[in-house]
Amino acid sequence: METGNYQLGLVEKLSFVRYGGTEDELRAANLLLEEIGAAGGRGELMDFTVPASEVEVCSMTVTSPFERAVACVPYWLSGSLPEGGAELKFLYAPMGTEEEYGGLESLEGYAVLLNALTFEAYKLLVEKKASAFITLQGKWFDDESGEDLYARAIRPYMQEVGRVPGFMITGRDATELVRDGAGTVRLELVQRDVENTSRDVLAVVPGTEAPGESVVLTAHYDSVPIGAGSWDNATGAANLMALYRHFVKHPARRTLRFIWCGSEEQGLLGSKAWIEQNGELMPQVKFCFNFDMCGTVLGPNEIYVTGGDDLLHFAQQYAHEVGWPANFVQKVHSSDSAPFADRGVPALGITRRTNTAGIHIHQDLLFPLSAAAMGDIFAFSAGIITRTANARFLPVRTGMPDSMKEQLDKYFKRDKKA
């Protein structure tokens, strides 16, 4: 319980908005550095740039057949509308498919409301020269204030095909606009591209016998721009720190590289930056463990297996040996292990799911977490990492089966760009 109490205490310290590229993210990074030093180790920051936008104006008003102001936030890096805004025809296309546009060759002069922003829908908007798009967040019965709306950036793979100015509104407002027959809307969006500095927090425990082989341990410590980010992912960052404290005292045969990743919420930017800046180390990296959303009182343990059947069987066998119940999901974990897996590094993502807590909302708070649950994840993690890092021969070889390579291509949208 002592380790669990430490983890929960660190989660509480980290429970503030830590959006990538901000001073608050730097504050969290320095807090982690202090914890590394207190454990008797030495940490460092690795800077990298993240694209962002400075927004001058963002507004939305229904102009016909009724008038109504609508709360909205922009999609960063999606471009701007002409100064003074534009009055556009309002069109609801739930999936953003060709059939939903009723034969329209061009969407110039239209603002298209989508249920969700997929790559296929966005690409079609670009091709048809849509003037703007709108997406929705949440259910109709969510808080009417729209406090869970937050700006987010268009992903790089979408930017590659072009820009369409984007907005997000609440699910309630979207429901009312479609129900009430909104005809035209006046949209304003003026923003400019900027670059901010984010950072990874790094620490290394050198191997005792095989220091030239590395096991990478990752967890992101940033959050979205709202809420405390307690579950997502102060818990993973705290679990990683508890593991660091353990292995500083009990080094393994192989080198352990600890990476608290920044700007994960903006597209796994911290893990991608580490790989880009440490290309000479990648041949040494033989295994990855990632921790994202741990420690809820309720819910099952889950292990994401990004690799072949040998990796799945290894994880299952160890969990059975120690009596740790878990669901096993053989797929790409949408977290910082994915870029390593994309380089052929077998990866296990350890997490705990529940439908009684939420992420990316104001209510991502400390309440649904417990020291006991966090200590349980730590104990399992420390055991399986020790087994892997101390093995005479690694339990699985590097590389990905073809089926997982296809999943990775799909996840990173490489199969969509042609």
C-alpha positions in Angstrom: 0.0 0.0 0.0 3.0 2.3 0.6 3.8 2.5 -3.1 0.1 3.0 -4.0 -0.1 5.9 -1.6 3.0 7.4 -3.2 1.4 7.1 -6.6 -1.9 8.6 -5.6 -0.1 11.5 -4.0 1.9 12.1 -7.2 -1.3 12.0 -9.2 -2.8 14.7 -6.9 0.3 16.9 -7.4 -0.1 16.5 -11.2 -3.8 17.1 -11.3 -3.9 20.4 -13.2 -4.2 21.2 -16.9 -0.9 20.2 -18.5 -1.5 20.8 -22.2 1.5 20.2 -24.4 3.7 23.2 -25.2 2.4 25.3 -22.4 4.0 26.7 -19.2 1.8 24.3 -17.2 3.3 21.3 -19.1 6.7 22.6 -18.2 5.6 23.0 -14.6 4.6 19.3 -14.6 7.9 18.3 -16.3 9.9 20.0 -13.6 7.8 18.3 -10.9 8.7 15.0 -12.5 12.4 16.0 -12.5 12.2 16.7 -8.8 10.7 13.3 -8.2 13.5 11.6 -10.2 16.1 13.5 -8.2 14.4 12.6 -4.9 14.7 8.9 -5.9 18.4 9.3 -6.3 18.5 9.5 -10.0 19.2 12.1 -12.7 16.6 13.2 -15.2 16.7 15.6 -18.2 14.3 17.4 -20.5 14.3 16.8 -24.2 12.7 19.7 -26.1 10.7 19.5 -29.3 8.4 21.8 -31.2 4.7 21.3 -31.5 2.5 23.1 -34.1 -0.3 25.2 -32.6 -2.5 28.2 -33.4 -3.1 31.6 -31.9 -6.7 32.4 -32.3 -7.9 36.0 -32.6 -11.6 35.4 -33.1 -13.9 32.4 -33.3 -17.7 32.7 -33.4 -20.8 31.2 -34.8 -24.3 32.6 -35.2 -27.4 31.1 -36.9 -28.8 33.8 -39.2 -31.8 32.1 -40.8 -34.6 31.2 -40.5 -33.9 32.3 -36.9 -31.1 34.0 -35.1 -29.1 32.3 -32.4 -25.6 32.6 -31.1 -23.8 29.2 -30.7 -20.9 28.5 -28.4 -18.0 27.1 -30.4 -14.3 26.4 -30.4 -11.9 26.2 -33.3 -9.9 23.4 -34.8 -6.3 24.7 -34.7 -4.2 24.6 -37.8 -7.4 24.4 -40.0 -6.9 27.8 -41.5 -9.0 31.0 -41.3 -12.1 32.5 -42.9 -11.9 35.9 -44.6 -11.7 38.8 -42.2 -15.2 39.7 -41.0 -16.4 36.2 -41.3 -18.6 34.5 -43.9 -22.3 33.7 -44.1 -22.7 30.1 -45.3 -25.4 27.6 -46.0 -25.8 25.1 -43.2 -25.7 21.4 -44.3 -25.9 18.3 -42.0 -24.0 15.3 -43.4 -23.7 12.8 -40.6 -20.9 10.7 -42.1 -19.6 13.2 -44.7 -20.0 10.8 -47.6 -20.5 11.6 -51.2 -24.1 10.3 -51.1 -25.0 12.8 -48.4 -24.1 15.8 -50.6 -26.9 15.0 -53.0 -24.8 15.4 -56.2 -23.2 18.8 -55.2 -20.0 19.1 -57.2 -18.8 21.9 -54.9 -19.3 22.7 -51.2 -18.0 26.2 -51.6 -20.3 28.5 -49.6 -21.4 25.6 -47.2 -20.6 24.9 -43.6 -21.0 21.1 -43.2 -21.9 19.6 -39.8 -20.4 16.1 -39.3 -21.1 13.7 -36.5 -17.3 13.0 -36.3 -14.2 14.1 -38.2 -12.8 11.1 -40.1 -10.0 11.3 -42.6 -12.3 10.2 -45.4 -14.9 12.9 -44.6 -12.2 15.6 -44.2 -10.5 14.7 -47.5 -13.9 14.9 -49.3 -14.5 18.3 -47.8 -11.1 19.5 -49.1 -11.8 18.0 -52.6 -15.2 19.7 -52.7 -13.8 23.0 -51.5 -16.1 23.3 -48.5 -15.9 26.7 -46.9 -16.1 25.3 -43.3 -16.9 22.3 -41.3 -18.5 21.8 -37.8 -18.3 18.8 -35.5 -20.0 18.1 -32.2 -19.0 16.9 -28.8 -21.0 15.2 -26.1 -24.7 14.2 -25.6 -27.7 16.5 -25.8 -28.2 16.2 -22.0 -24.6 17.2 -21.1 -24.0 20.5 -19.3 -25.5 23.2 -21.4 -22.6 25.6 -20.6 -20.3 23.8 -23.1 -17.5 23.8 -20.6 -16.2 20.5 -22.0 -15.6 22.1 -25.4 -11.9 22.6 -26.1 -9.9 23.5 -29.1 -7.9 20.8 -30.8 -5.5 20.6 -33.6 -6.1 19.1 -37.0 -3.8 16.0 -37.3 -0.8 16.3 -39.5 -2.1 13.6 -41.9 -5.2 15.7 -42.5 -3.2 18.9 -43.0 -1.3 17.2 -45.7 -4.4 17.0 -47.9 -5.4 20.7 -47.4 -7.2 23.0 -44.9 -10.8 23.7 -44.2 -11.6 26.0 -41.3 -13.1 24.0 -38.5 -15.4 24.5 -35.5 -16.8 22.3 -32.7 -20.1 22.8 -30.9 -21.9 20.9 -28.2 -24.1 17.9 -29.0 -27.1 19.8 -27.6 -26.6 22.8 -29.9 -26.0 20.5 -32.9 -29.3 18.6 -32.1 -31.2 21.9 -31.9 -29.8 23.3 -35.1 -30.7 20.3 -37.1 -34.1 19.9 -35.4 -35.0 23.5 -35.9 -33.9 23.7 -39.5 -30.9 26.1 -39.4 -30.5 27.4 -42.9 -27.5 29.8 -42.8 -24.8 30.5 -40.3 -22.3 33.3 -39.9 -18.9 32.0 -38.9 -15.8 33.9 -37.9 -12.4 32.3 -37.5 -9.0 34.1 -37.6 -6.0 32.2 -36.4 -2.3 32.0 -37.2 0.1 29.1 -37.1 2.8 29.2 -34.3 5.2 26.7 -32.9 5.4 26.0 -29.1 8.0 24.0 -27.2 7.0 20.8 -25.5 9.3 18.4 -23.8 9.9 14.7 -22.8 11.2 13.9 -19.3 13.9 11.3 -19.5 15.8 9.0 -17.1 17.9 5.9 -17.6 18.8 3.0 -15.3 21.8 1.4 -17.0 21.8 -2.4 -17.4 24.0 -4.5 -15.2 25.0 -7.2 -17.7 23.5 -6.2 -21.1 23.5 -2.4 -21.2 23.5 -2.4 -25.0 19.9 -3.7 -25.0 17.1 -1.4 -23.9 13.6 -1.8 -22.6 11.7 1.5 -23.1 9.0 2.4 -20.5 6.6 5.2 -21.5 3.7 7.2 -20.2 2.4 10.6 -21.2 2.2 13.3 -18.6 0.4 16.0 -20.6 -3.4 16.5 -20.6 -6.1 18.0 -22.8 -6.7 21.8 -22.3 -9.6 21.1 -19.8 -9.9 19.3 -16.5 -7.3 18.0 -14.1 -6.2 15.0 -16.2 -6.0 12.8 -13.1 -6.9 9.5 -14.8 -5.6 10.5 -18.2 -2.8 10.3 -17.6 -1.4 11.5 -14.3 -2.0 7.9 -13.2 0.3 6.5 -15.9 3.0 9.1 -15.2 2.8 8.2 -11.5 3.0 4.5 -12.2 6.1 5.1 -14.3 7.7 7.1 -11.5 7.0 4.4 -9.0 8.7 1.9 -11.4 11.7 4.3 -11.7 12.0 4.5 -7.9 12.0 0.7 -7.8 14.5 0.0 -10.6 16.9 2.7 -9.4 17.3 0.4 -6.3 17.0 -2.8 -8.3 18.6 -2.3 -11.7 17.9 -4.9 -14.3 20.2 -6.9 -16.6 19.2 -4.7 -19.6 19.1 -0.9 -19.7 15.7 0.7 -18.8 14.9 3.9 -20.5 12.1 5.9 -18.9 10.2 8.4 -21.1 7.5 10.6 -19.7 6.1 11.8 -23.0 4.8 15.3 -23.7 2.1 16.3 -26.1 0.6 12.8 -26.5 -2.8 14.3 -26.7 -1.8 16.2 -29.9 -0.9 13.0 -31.8 1.8 11.1 -29.9 4.2 13.9 -30.5 6.5 13.2 -27.6 7.2 9.5 -28.4 7.6 10.4 -32.1 10.1 13.1 -31.1 12.1 10.8 -28.9 12.5 8.3 -31.8 13.4 11.1 -34.2 16.0 12.5 -31.9 17.5 9.2 -30.8 17.8 7.3 -34.0 21.1 5.8 -33.0 19.5 4.2 -29.9 16.6 2.6 -31.7 18.5 -0.6 -32.7 19.1 -1.2 -29.0 15.4 -0.9 -28.1 14.0 -4.4 -27.9 10.7 -4.0 -25.9 8.3 -1.3 -24.9 5.9 -1.1 -21.9 3.4 1.8 -21.9 1.1 3.0 -19.1 -2.0 5.0 -20.0 -5.0 5.4 -17.6 -4.4 3.2 -14.5 -5.7 3.0 -11.0 -9.5 3.4 -11.1 -11.3 1.7 -8.2 -13.7 -0.1 -10.6 -13.0 -1.7 -13.9 -11.0 -4.6 -15.5 -7.3 -4.6 -16.1 -6.4 -4.6 -19.8 -3.2 -5.3 -21.7 -2.8 -4.1 -25.3 -0.6 -6.5 -27.2 1.0 -4.8 -30.2 2.9 -7.7 -31.7 2.5 -11.3 -32.7 1.0 -14.3 -31.0 4.3 -15.0 -29.1 4.0 -11.7 -27.3 0.3 -12.4 -26.5 1.2 -15.8 -25.1 4.0 -14.3 -23.0 1.8 -11.7 -21.5 -1.0 -14.2 -20.8 1.3 -16.7 -19.3 2.9 -14.2 -16.9 -0.5 -12.8 -15.8 -1.7 -16.4 -15.1 1.4 -17.2 -13.1 0.9 -14.3 -10.8 -2.9 -14.4 -10.8 -3.5 -11.0 -12.3 -6.8 -11.0 -14.1 -6.8 -9.0 -17.3 -8.4 -8.7 -20.7 -5.9 -9.1 -23.6 -6.4 -7.0 -26.7 -4.1 -7.8 -29.6 -4.1 -4.5 -31.5 -2.4 -1.1 -31.7 -2.6 0.8 -28.4 -3.6 4.3 -29.2 -0.9 5.7 -27.0 2.9 6.3 -26.9 3.8 2.7 -27.5 2.5 2.9 -31.1 5.4 4.8 -32.6 7.8 2.2 -31.1 5.7 -0.7 -32.4 5.8 1.0 -35.8 9.6 0.6 -35.7 9.2 -3.1 -35.0 9.4 -2.9 -31.2 7.1 -5.4 -29.4 4.9 -3.4 -27.0 2.6 -4.1 -24.1 0.1 -1.3 -23.0 -1.0 -1.8 -19.5 -4.2 0.1 -18.5 -7.5 -0.2 -16.5 -10.8 0.6 -18.1 -14.1 1.6 -16.5 -17.3 3.2 -17.5 -17.6 5.1 -14.2 -14.9 7.6 -14.9 -14.3 10.0 -17.9 -11.4 11.4 -19.8 -11.1 14.7 -21.8 -13.7 16.3 -19.6 -13.7 18.6 -16.6 -14.6 15.6 -14.4 -11.3 13.8 -15.0 -10.6 14.1 -11.3 -9.0 12.2 -8.4 -12.3 10.7 -7.0 -12.5 7.4 -9.0 -8.9 6.5 -8.3 -7.4 4.6 -5.3 -4.0 3.8 -3.8 -4.9 0.1 -3.7 -5.7 -0.1 -7.5 -2.6 1.9 -8.3 -0.4 -0.3 -6.2 -1.8 -3.4 -7.8 -0.9 -2.1 -11.3 2.6 -1.2 -10.1 3.2 -4.7 -8.6 2.2 -6.4 -11.8 4.2 -4.0 -14.0 7.3 -4.3 -11.9 7.1 -8.1 -12.1 6.6 -8.4 -15.8 9.3 -5.8 -16.6 11.7 -7.6 -14.3 11.0 -10.8 -16.0 11.6 -9.2 -19.4 14.6 -7.1 -18.6 16.4 -9.9 -16.7 15.7 -12.7 -19.2 18.8 -14.4 -20.6 17.1 -14.3 -23.9 14.2 -11.9 -24.6 10.8 -13.6 -24.6 10.0 -12.3 -28.1 12.0 -11.1 -31.0 11.8 -7.6 -32.4 9.6 -7.2 -35.5 5.9 -7.2 -36.3 3.8 -9.8 -38.1 2.2 -8.7 -41.3 -1.3 -8.5 -39.7 0.0 -6.0 -37.1 1.9 -4.0 -39.8 -1.4 -3.6 -41.6 -3.0 -2.4 -38.3 -0.2 0.1 -37.9 -0.5 1.3 -41.4 -4.2 1.9 -40.8 -3.6 3.5 -37.4 -1.1 6.0 -38.8 -3.3 6.6 -41.9 -0.6 5.5 -44.4 -3.3 3.4 -46.2 -5.5 6.5 -46.6 -3.2 9.1 -48.2 -3.1 7.7 -51.8 
